[in-house]
């Protein structure tokens, strides 16, 4: 059974950094397209980055240059390194195994002073 589980969310100050983790089970993260999305309560879910099987990465303009998506195939884990965090990055962050449209439960990131 394909499953993903996010962790690493926390409260940080503006300008800070945080790394989110997405652990995959039932598949290999290196073989599929993986994405991160985020959602603020009451608003639509927003795509953040994509990591393709061949290693190509794509980022939303709002996070380009600040966020980095990567994977560790040995640990079967996807990461989202978030630097220079802004208040507007506050959201619940979700990992998605795109090929099967499988979502995790999300992890909360709060950026405030």
Number of C-alpha atoms within 10 A of each C-alpha: 5 13 16 23 19 24 19 16 18 13 14 18 14 17 14 14 16 17 16 22 20 27 19 22 14 10 14 16 25 19 12 16 19 25 23 26 19 22 18 15 9 6 8 9 15 15 15 22 23 22 23 17 14 10 13 9 16 15 19 14 10 11 17 12 12 15 20 19 22 17 19 12 13 9 11 16 20 26 20 22 14 20 17 15 22 19 15 12 20 18 21 18 27 26 30 25 22 16 10 11 9 13 19 18 14 23 20 20 21 19 19 16 9
